[in-house]
Each structure stands twice: as structure tokens, then as C-alpha cells.
Amino acid sequence: MAAAISPAAQPPASTWAVRVSTLLWAALALCFLTGLPVLLGVTWLALPLLMLLAALLALPLAWLWRRVWRPSRARPWPHTWLRGSAGLWFLLCGLAAAPVYYLAITTETRPAIVPTVTLSNGPRTVVLQGMQHVGAERFFQAVVYDLEKALADGYVLAYEGVANSDPEADAWFRKALTHGKDLGDSYRELGKICGLTYQIDYFGPVVADAKAHPERHVTMDVTTRAMKQEYDRLVGADPTFAAAVRKREAPEAADDDDDASGLVTRLIAWQKAGDERQQMLAGTLCRGIMTHVMRRSGQGGSGELDPVVLDFRNRHLATQLLSDQRLRIYVTYGAAHLPGVMELMKREPGWKVESVKWMRTIAAPEHLEGRL
């Protein structure tokens, strides 16, 4: 039988309280040190502002603590309040920086990825390459290499790209889908903030080949007129879609879009005017948010206009691929389209998935320095 521990051998309650307090303060100090680089990278004013907030929050908490924990009443009230203020300040500094660390870790541990799907019915082969307009340099380099290899292997390259048709439909497209903005300029601006690149800037070799051998390149997408006709048809035939469109076009929805655009504009201005540390933080935040958005869009999209932007174009692309008589076609299309197109093609007799590989699209830029 084990010997009983004598009362003298047991640590008093005050000793346990000191140990717990020491561990707690060590954790708070670590929290403060972790958040310090991020907060100083944003602005040094973050520290005194959080200190003021902590002092205000500590007032009711210190009063409550003195009511609950009787030994604390032996110390003066200012002592309890100052300790509480310091502890809360350390905690708030860590919590304020936590989103930056979360987004940075998420970008690395749960990266945005796109598939390359190879389908075949025996004589014919179709490769669907998921694309992203803004991504890491390494991603676009790998895609261009695969496209060049596909050309060497006798593939025809097919691209995404809604074609202009007439002024009315083009104006509707700009208003409904691009908010009147030039998408190329927007993508380049987003790439600069995120430390990423715009896909068009890496497709020079493919563009040169298209000029020299136009028969090996084709666009498989709809026109703005076809999209507007499908949009009008759904508004009249689908009550759910019509209700979603009315909600999207309501004034309050426009205000939300303006608020979002204003937030992006302010982020761009802050990033441009900031120093190197602020630009680095802006890039981390941007890549993390993009990773979250791209992971969701890779599942097929969830917008009000998906029946037109995704479903309608998916059917059009699948129909063209199935009816085309060329033996090898390599398609580069937005990753959100691939699940729907793949399912439509698999429904046809004889078509099946031969292989799937995944490519990472978002990563922090590399800065390598050496000595010669």
C-alpha cells in the first residue's frame, strides 16, 4: 500500500497559485512577443491604443476579481488594476496579430490548388487545366511548360474568353459582371498587393505560337450576346434566379459593393504608401484571403449569377469538346468550371477520367540572395 502524503509534504494553496500565475504570465508574455512584430509592422500607434483599451477593460474586471478572489483584497486596488491592465494588454496584442498568423499558416498548410484532369474515350483525349487569373510565378511557369509540351505532342490548345458581340450585349456584360472595370488592370493590381502575378504576363510564348500557328489555338467560350440571352431567359423562367437578380441589383446591394470596393481601394493605397514591412503584411493578408476564396470557388462557385457564368458556359464547353473531331485538345479554363464540365463529359458513353494531378496556385514569393 502506498504511503499517504503527509500534510507537511503537500504544497500550500498559495504555492499552487504562484505556479499557475507564473505560467499564465509566461503565456501572456509569449503572446505579446508574438504579436509585437506584426503590430509594429502596421503602426507603432497600435501598441498605445491597445494599452488604453486594456486599461479600460481592466476596470470592471479588476472589480469583479476582487469580489470573487478574496486574497486579492489584501493588495491595493491600483495594484490589481495595473496587473490586470498589463495582462490584458499582452493578450490583446497577441489576439490582434492572430489573424495575420492564421492566414499565413493557412496559406501554407491548406493551399489553394487546381486540378489537371485528363479524360479520354479511347481515340480522343481532352485535358482540362484548371486556371487562376492571379497566382504564384511557379504555377504559371509550370502551366506554360505543360502547354508547350502539349503543342509538341500534337494537341490543340483551347482557351477561356467571353467574346464581344454587339454594343448592347457588351455593355450589359461590363455592367453585370465586371462593374465597368478593366479586369486585366484589376488582376495586375491585385497581383502586386499579394506578391503574385497576372497570368497573361507569362503566356508570351503561347501567344507567339498562336500568331505563327493559329490553327493550333482556339477559343471555346460563349459570346456576350449568348450570355445576355441566357440571363434574360432565366429571369423569365426561373423565379429563384429572378429573385436573386433583384436582390443583387437592389440599392443596398450596390452600397455593399461600393463598401467592398472602397475597402480594397484603401488596402491598395495603404500598401502603396507603406514601408517594406507594411507591404509584406499586406501581401500575407491578401494571399491568405485569396487562398480562402479560391478554395471555395474550386468547389464550383456559389454566386447569384452562377447559372449563367458557370452552368451555361460549362454546358457550352462540354458540348464543343464532345462534338469536336480533333483527337487531342488541351483546355485552360477557370478552375471553378472544371467540376461541372468533367461531370457533363463523364455522362457521355465511353468517356472516363484517365488521370488527375494537382497544382498549387498561391505561395509567398521567394527572395533568394547569394554571393559570387
C-alpha positions in Angstrom: 0.0 0.0 0.0 1.3 3.4 -1.0 2.3 5.6 1.9 0.0 8.6 2.5 1.4 12.0 1.8 1.8 14.0 5.0 0.2 17.4 5.2 3.7 18.9 5.5 4.7 17.4 2.2 1.8 18.9 0.3 2.4 22.3 -1.2 0.2 25.0 0.3 -2.5 26.6 -1.8 -0.5 29.8 -2.1 2.3 27.9 -3.8 0.0 26.4 -6.4 -1.4 29.9 -7.0 2.1 31.3 -7.6 2.9 28.5 -10.0 -0.3 29.0 -12.0 0.3 32.7 -12.0 3.8 32.3 -13.3 2.7 30.0 -16.1 -0.1 32.4 -17.0 2.3 35.4 -17.2 4.8 33.4 -19.2 2.0 32.6 -21.7 0.9 36.2 -21.9 4.4 37.4 -22.4 4.9 34.9 -25.3 1.6 36.2 -26.7 2.8 39.8 -26.5 6.2 38.9 -28.1 4.5 37.0 -30.9 2.1 39.9 -31.7 4.8 42.7 -31.4 6.4 42.3 -34.9 3.0 42.4 -36.6 1.7 45.4 -34.7 4.9 47.3 -35.2 4.8 46.4 -38.9 1.3 48.0 -39.1 2.0 51.1 -37.0 3.6 51.8 -33.6 0.4 53.5 -32.6 -1.3 50.1 -32.3 0.6 49.5 -29.0 -0.6 52.5 -27.0 -4.1 52.2 -28.4 -4.3 48.6 -27.3 -2.8 49.6 -23.9 -5.6 52.2 -23.5 -8.2 49.6 -24.4 -6.7 47.1 -22.0 -6.8 49.7 -19.2 -10.5 50.4 -19.8 -11.4 46.8 -19.9 -9.4 46.1 -16.8 -11.6 48.4 -14.6 -14.7 46.2 -14.4 -12.6 43.0 -14.5 -10.4 44.1 -11.6 -13.5 45.0 -9.5 -15.1 41.6 -10.3 -11.8 39.8 -9.5 -11.6 41.4 -6.1 -15.1 40.4 -5.3 -14.5 36.8 -6.3 -10.9 36.2 -5.2 -10.7 37.2 -1.5 -6.8 37.1 -1.2 -6.6 39.9 -3.9 -8.3 42.3 -1.5 -5.2 42.3 0.6 -3.5 44.3 -2.1 -4.4 47.9 -3.0 -6.9 48.5 -5.8 -4.4 50.2 -8.2 -2.1 47.1 -7.9 -4.9 44.8 -9.1 -6.0 47.2 -11.8 -2.4 47.6 -13.1 -1.7 43.9 -13.2 -5.0 43.3 -15.0 -4.2 46.1 -17.5 -0.8 44.6 -18.3 -2.2 41.1 -18.7 -5.0 42.3 -21.0 -2.5 44.4 -23.0 -0.3 41.3 -23.6 -3.4 39.3 -24.6 -4.9 41.9 -26.9 -1.5 42.3 -28.7 -1.5 38.6 -29.4 -5.1 38.5 -30.5 -4.7 41.5 -32.8 -1.9 39.8 -34.6 -3.6 36.3 -34.7 -5.4 36.8 -38.0 -2.2 37.5 -39.8 -0.5 34.4 -38.4 -3.7 32.3 -39.1 -3.8 33.4 -42.8 -0.1 32.8 -43.2 -0.3 29.3 -41.7 -3.5 28.5 -43.7 -1.8 29.6 -47.0 1.0 27.0 -46.3 -0.9 24.2 -44.7 -4.2 24.3 -46.7 -3.0 25.8 -50.0 -5.3 26.8 -53.0 -4.9 24.1 -55.6 -6.3 23.4 -59.1 -6.6 20.2 -61.0 -5.3 19.0 -64.3 -7.8 16.4 -65.5 -7.2 14.0 -68.4 -10.3 12.5 -70.0 -10.5 10.0 -72.8 -12.9 7.9 -74.7 -10.2 5.9 -76.4 -9.4 7.6 -79.7 -9.8 11.1 -78.3 -8.1 12.8 -75.3 -9.1 16.0 -73.6 -7.0 17.7 -70.9 -8.7 20.2 -68.6 -6.2 22.5 -66.9 -7.7 24.5 -64.0 -6.6 28.1 -64.1 -6.5 31.1 -61.8 -6.1 34.6 -63.1 -3.7 35.7 -60.3 -1.3 33.2 -58.9 2.3 32.3 -58.0 5.0 32.7 -60.6 5.9 29.0 -60.3 2.3 28.0 -61.1 2.2 29.9 -64.4 5.7 28.7 -65.3 4.6 25.1 -64.9 1.4 25.7 -66.9 3.2 27.3 -69.8 5.7 24.4 -69.8 2.8 21.9 -70.0 1.2 23.9 -72.8 4.4 24.0 -74.8 4.8 20.2 -74.3 1.2 19.7 -75.3 1.8 21.6 -78.6 4.9 19.4 -79.2 2.7 16.3 -78.6 0.2 17.4 -81.2 -2.5 18.9 -79.0 -4.8 21.8 -80.0 -4.9 24.5 -77.2 -8.4 25.7 -76.2 -8.9 28.8 -74.1 -11.5 30.6 -71.9 -12.6 34.0 -73.0 -16.1 35.5 -73.5 -16.1 37.1 -76.9 -17.6 40.6 -77.7 -20.7 40.5 -80.0 -22.6 43.8 -80.1 -22.6 47.1 -78.2 -25.7 46.3 -76.2 -24.6 42.9 -75.0 -21.1 44.1 -74.3 -22.4 47.0 -72.2 -24.6 44.5 -70.2 -21.6 42.2 -69.7 -19.5 45.1 -68.3 -22.2 46.3 -66.0 -23.4 42.9 -64.7 -20.1 41.1 -64.4 -17.1 43.4 -64.3 -18.8 46.5 -62.8 -17.4 48.6 -65.6 -13.8 47.9 -64.7 -10.9 46.6 -66.8 -10.3 43.1 -65.5 -6.7 43.0 -66.7 -5.8 46.1 -64.7 -7.6 44.9 -61.6 -5.9 41.5 -61.8 -2.4 43.1 -62.1 -3.2 45.4 -59.2 -4.3 42.5 -57.1 -1.2 40.6 -58.0 1.1 43.4 -56.9 -0.6 43.6 -53.5 -0.5 39.8 -52.9 3.0 39.3 -54.2 1.6 37.3 -57.0 1.5 37.7 -60.8 -1.1 38.0 -63.6 -1.4 35.0 -65.9 -1.3 37.0 -69.2 2.2 38.2 -68.3 3.6 34.6 -68.6 1.8 33.5 -71.7 4.1 35.2 -74.2 5.5 32.0 -75.7 2.0 30.6 -76.2 0.8 33.9 -77.7 3.7 33.9 -80.1 2.9 30.3 -81.2 -0.8 31.3 -81.7 0.3 34.1 -84.2 2.6 31.7 -86.0 0.2 28.7 -86.0 -3.4 29.9 -85.5 -4.8 26.5 -86.4 -3.4 25.1 -83.2 -5.2 27.6 -81.0 -9.0 28.1 -80.5 -11.3 29.9 -78.0 -14.1 27.7 -76.7 -16.4 30.1 -74.9 -19.7 31.9 -75.4 -20.3 35.5 -76.6 -21.7 38.3 -74.6 -24.9 38.1 -76.6 -25.4 34.4 -75.8 -24.8 35.1 -72.1 -27.3 38.0 -72.1 -29.9 35.8 -73.9 -29.5 33.1 -71.2 -29.7 35.7 -68.5 -32.9 37.1 -69.9 -34.3 33.6 -70.3 -33.6 32.6 -66.7 -35.0 35.9 -65.4 -38.3 35.0 -67.1 -38.3 31.2 -66.5 -36.7 30.7 -63.1 -38.3 32.5 -60.1 -35.4 31.7 -57.8 -32.9 33.2 -60.2 -35.1 36.2 -60.8 -35.3 36.9 -57.1 -31.6 36.6 -56.7 -31.0 39.0 -59.5 -33.4 41.6 -58.0 -31.7 41.3 -54.7 -28.3 41.7 -56.3 -29.4 44.8 -58.2 -31.1 46.4 -55.1 -29.6 49.7 -53.9 -28.4 48.2 -50.7 -26.5 45.5 -52.6 -24.9 48.3 -54.7 -23.9 50.0 -51.4 -22.3 46.8 -50.2 -20.3 46.5 -53.4 -19.2 50.1 -53.0 -18.1 49.4 -49.5 -16.2 46.4 -50.6 -14.6 48.3 -53.4 -13.7 51.1 -51.1 -12.1 48.7 -48.7 -9.9 47.2 -51.5 -9.1 50.7 -52.6 -7.9 51.7 -49.1 -5.9 48.5 -48.8 -4.2 49.3 -52.1 -3.5 52.8 -51.1 -2.1 51.7 -47.7 0.1 49.1 -49.4 1.5 51.6 -51.9 2.2 54.2 -49.3 3.6 51.8 -46.7 7.1 50.8 -46.0 8.6 47.3 -46.7 7.1 45.7 -43.5 3.6 47.1 -44.3 3.8 45.8 -47.8 4.9 42.4 -46.6 1.9 42.3 -44.2 -0.5 43.4 -46.9 0.8 40.6 -49.1 0.4 38.0 -46.3 -3.2 39.1 -45.7 -4.0 39.2 -49.4 -2.6 35.7 -50.1 -4.5 34.3 -47.1 -7.8 35.8 -48.1 -7.2 34.7 -51.7 -6.4 31.2 -50.6 -9.7 31.0 -48.7 -11.7 32.4 -51.6 -10.1 30.2 -54.2 -10.6 27.0 -52.1 -14.3 27.8 -52.0 -14.6 28.7 -55.7 -12.8 25.5 -56.6 -15.9 23.6 -55.4 -17.9 25.1 -58.3 -18.9 28.6 -57.2 -21.8 30.0 -55.1 -22.8 33.3 -56.7 -26.2 34.6 -57.8 -25.1 34.5 -61.4 -23.7 31.0 -61.4 -26.5 29.7 -63.6 -25.1 32.0 -66.4 -21.5 32.5 -65.5 -20.8 28.8 -64.7 -23.6 26.4 -65.6 -24.4 27.9 -69.0 -20.7 28.1 -70.1 -20.0 24.7 -68.7 -22.7 23.2 -71.0 -21.3 25.1 -73.9 -17.7 24.0 -73.3 -18.7 20.3 -72.8 -20.8 20.4 -76.0 -17.9 21.8 -78.0 -15.4 19.3 -76.6 -17.7 16.4 -77.3 -18.6 17.4 -80.8 -15.0 18.4 -81.8 -13.3 15.8 -84.0 -9.8 16.7 -83.2 -8.0 13.9 -81.4 -6.2 15.9 -78.7 -7.4 19.1 -77.1 -5.7 20.8 -74.1 -8.1 23.2 -72.4 -7.1 26.0 -70.0 -10.2 27.2 -68.1 -11.1 28.7 -64.7 -10.8 26.1 -62.0 -14.4 26.7 -60.9 -15.7 25.4 -64.3 -13.8 22.0 -64.1 -16.1 20.0 -61.8 -19.2 20.8 -63.9 -17.5 20.2 -67.3 -15.9 17.0 -66.1 -19.3 15.6 -64.9 -21.0 16.5 -68.1 -18.4 14.8 -70.2 -18.4 11.6 -68.0 -22.1 11.2 -68.7 -21.3 10.5 -72.3 -20.7 6.9 -73.2 -17.1 5.9 -73.3 -15.7 9.0 -71.6 -13.8 8.5 -68.4 -11.1 10.2 -66.3 -7.6 8.9 -67.1 -5.7 10.9 -64.5 -5.8 13.9 -62.2 -2.9 15.9 -60.8 -3.0 19.0 -58.6 -1.0 22.2 -58.8 -0.6 24.9 -56.1 -1.6 28.3 -57.2 -0.8 30.7 -54.3 2.6 30.8 -52.5 4.7 33.5 -50.9 7.3 35.0 -53.3 10.8 33.8 -53.0 13.7 36.2 -52.4 17.0 34.5 -52.8 20.3 36.2 -52.3 23.8 34.7 -52.6 27.4 35.6 -53.0 29.6 35.0 -56.1 
